[in-house]
Amino acid sequence: MAGDQNGAEGDVRLPGLDPQAAQAVLSPSRLRAVAATGLLDSAPEEAFDRYSRLASTLLGTPLSFVTVVDDTRSFWKSCIGVESDDPADRQNTVQESFCQYVVASGKPLVVDDAVTDPRTRDNPSVRTMGVAAWAGWPVWSPDGEVLGTFCVVDTAPRAWTSRDEQVLETLSQAVAGEIALRASRDEAYAAAEDLRRVNASLGRLARTLQESLLPPRLPRPPAFDVAARYLPGRGGAQVVGDFYDVFPIGRDRWGAMIGDVCGHGVDAAKTTALARHTIRTAALGEPSPGRVLGVLNDALLARDEDDQEFVSAVYAVLTPLPDGGVGAVVARAGHPSPVVRRAGGGVETVADGGLLLGVLPDVRIAEAALTLAPGDSVVLFTDGFTEQPDRRGTQWGDAALHAAVRAAAPTALATAEAVVAGMLAHAAGDVIRDDAAVLVLGVR
């Protein structure tokens, strides 16, 4: 590789690139990470095209790309707007690519007018590809190397908005997650010749996927007290199928989701990643929770025929009110009803709902509007809690979960821990049959 042609680090050359950019592009560790993905010169795949397609739809751009950059070129693993499956048509040189700037800095690049921007005006792609506006985010390898970019191109100058940037950041993380899933899967398969190594690799795989598919930490919205707990099923040897998240939507609204993928293993984990990132991305431009779940339904139906996992989910939009309360709009698709615990100790359920996602097109998902007063909380959970049997086969059930919520101290953390403790006491040492997640949002 060109990155190994020079003896002293820092003394690297790539015609047309300044030394700092060339050093980043030709970094031996980065090039090894790129080669390890196996994506160079590979055919288009729906796993990547779905994210590029979603970016073009949401941002209204004619071109969108997932790229990997080696020592000579930017290879377009996904290229919406370029109608060719021939690898020779799905690349340009490093010197012609805008990806070089992202690889060099390790930071996003947002260009409103490529013709006048001093960073890009001399790039040949301004003329050869008609690049007028460009925005791209780095795609990171699991070990922290910049593999390439997730980027969009417009053929007319435009002012990229903060929402556009949020969409690109979220989708670049989704693409990085897809690559990390493949790396973990390949690691597990490579260990199949030795049973001990297989078991160890599967354990690492499950932990890696759990960390990548669940938020590493929950935010702290000013109006909410937030807590979550997750219990892996079947002794922790299976890859997660449950997911949850809490995230900002603009300045004064928050989104909260919880869901369950039908199945286990790497394919289910891929669907989990798709569901979480699709909801986060769609929520940036769609205020209706029911229609956000409709976008996820469309994304699930657009997968390859081999991907057959279904998804149940609850998605809620929460908005602080002037009186200190919170307004919530909740959409539910094939998922257990959330529980509302009032400050006075009463417990209610949110009953409206729709079908599982990924089964039928054109789903219509009802929405329920709630008003939460200070001290109220909403509890989202997966059926791993209510369907957990004891040694006699009796499920814990909705009534027991409601009782645990009612009896808990009025904080999000105490409520989440009460749900976990109640289910574990019911299981009485029996194996946890399925993943179980609970997410509690209390009004301060």
Buried (B, 14 or more C-beta within 10 A) or exposed (E): EBBEEBEEEEEBEBEBBEEEBBBBBBBEEBBBBBEBBEBBEBEBBBBBBBBBBBBBBBBEBEBBBBBBBBBBBBBBBBBBBBEEEEBEEBBBBBBBBBBBBBBBBEEBBBBBBBEEBEEBEEBBBBEEBBBBBBBBBBBBBBEEBBBBBBBBBBBEBBEBEEBBBBBBBBBBBBBBBBBBBBBBBEBBEEBEEEEEBBEEBBEBBBBBBBEBBBBEEBEEBEBBBBBBBBBBBEEBEBBBBBBBBBBBBBEEBBBBBBBBBBBBBBBBBBBBBBBBBBBBBBBBBBEBBBBBBBBBBBBBBBBEEEBBBBBBBBBBBBBBEEEEBBBBBBBBBBBBBBBBBBBEEEBBEBEBBBBBBBBEEEBEBEBBEBEBBEBBBBBBBBBBBBBBBBEEEEBBBBEBBBBBBBEBEBBBBBBBBBBBEBBBEBBEEBEBBBBBBBBBBBBB
